[in-house]
């Protein structure tokens, strides 16, 4: 899939079962410093999603809020659908299990 990164910014991300994961906060790529030719494309390494993605973007947290780009099933006008296990823990509204 090829998309303009700016079109995906703040897009709602949901699992393929309809569960909300959060908004797309950032994309991780391997870019070089300097101007990028218009014809060049950047492969995306990870999607930072939800509150955890926002904290990771700010450098205040690490891991746990990323979605691999190969998990993207579809990109619709208003949302991105990803295939992932429900216990993965990428949502800012995840349920706590076990003892505290």
Secondary structure, 3 states (H helix, E strand, C coil): CCCCHHHHCCCEEEECCCCEEEEEEEEEECCCCCCCCCCCCCCEEEEEEHHHHHHHHHCCCCCCCEECHHHEEEECCCEEEECCCCCCCCCCCCCCCCCC
